[in-house]
Amino acid sequence: MAVNTSPESPLPVGEVSRLIGGWIDRLGAVWVEGQITQLSRRPGAGVVFLTLRDPSYDISVSVTCYRQVFDAVADVVSEGARVVVLAKPEWYAPRGQLSLRAAEIRPVGVGELLARLEQLKKALTREGLFAPERKKPLPFLPQLVGLVCGRASAAERDVLENARHRWPAVRFEVRNVAVQGVHAVPQVVQAVKELDAIEDVDVIIVARGGGSVEDLLPFSDEQLIRTVAECRTPVVSAIGHEPDNPLLDHVADLRASTPTDAAKKVVPDVGEEYERVRLLRDRARRCVAALVEREERGLAHALARPSIEDPHRMIDERAGHVADLLDRGRRCLRHQLDRADSELAHTHARVVALSPAATLKRGYAVLQKADGHAVRDPGEVEAGEALRARVSEGEFSVRVDT
């Protein structure tokens, strides 16, 4: 219940501590899971002190238990182990300190850890975090590579040496972090976020050597998985491990079996690229040579054709043919003209022979009345009528006599 207070009537610290203790006492016993980060077993002491930590949220709480409670699991539990504790929250009023009084401690077995990881994997898969379409392609030649690894670790050495051997100009932005234990998850998450925020970083490699299932648990943490899924920069998982791979392999844009393999997949080999360029250049040269050779053969074949080899021969042949046709046309026209001239002469002769003028030349005359009509019958004229007589060489007047 809320406590009514005011500046005029505040509660003493002891009263506040007492109230907090009362509220905590009502919570009752709870099962708590965490990782043991500190373990204190003083010789002869009847109480064992532990620090239980949640690596995902970087939260710790003190745990105390009687020696006989811890001795039941002392052979299988040590610092770094994951445990499930049945404990009752306690409030130590004089110091204002919260702790858990453990009544039972159970180690979390590998089988149980794998089962929980499988459940988490299925949940994240349903969300689509492992979908292939989310994978981002790696750049062909990264200029700056971000590397998250342990300090002075074999993984760091393998990545740097192999990458620089393959492409000496490649640069690295390295973040050394804890790769196992209680500090691994927050440090790796922070390192990935820092590298992703750098615009020049083209790809991020998260590397670690092999280890047990427990050692690799930080790389299956949900917080880390979601951080990698939100990265704009392609992420490569290079965790050397057994077939039971961490969830980081599924969310990363590329999985490498080892840190050395990551260096080979991220950075191209300068020698191989030189050889590939040489082969492509030779192939291009052969293609161009073949094209030029084919065109030369086509040009030679075209030049060998009679029309190209002697272009005037066709004109000369056509000119001769035209001349023959012209001569033939002239002969035909001349023949037609001659025949037409002969026919015209014959026709003219017949016309001349049948014309009135020819008749007049033979001594005949044509009498015409004053109105121009020719006289054909003596009854058409009268005595004393004046007529015109037309002869071959002209005409004259005549008068009709009785």
Buried (B, 14 or more C-beta within 10 A) or exposed (E): EEEEEEEEEEEEEEEBBBBBBEEBEEEEBEEBEBBBBBBEEEEEEEBBBBBBBBBBEBEBBBBBBEBEBBEBBBEEBEEBBBBBBBBBBBBEBEEEEBBBBBEBBBBBEEEEBEEBBEEBBEEBEEEEBBEEEEBBEBEEBBEBBBBBBBEEBBBBEBBBEBBBEBBEEBEBBBBBBBBBBBBBBBBBBBBBEBBBEEEEBBBBBBBBBEBEBBBBBBBBBBBBBBBBBEBEBBBBBBBBBEEEBBBBBBBBBBBBBBBBBBBBBBBBBBEEBEEEEEEEEEEEEEEEEEEEEEEEEEEEEEEEEEEEEEEEEEEEEEEEEEEEEEEEEEEEEEEEEEEEEEEEEEEEEEEEEEEEEEBBEEEEBBBBBEEEEEBEEEEEBEEEEEBBBBEBEEEEEEEBEE
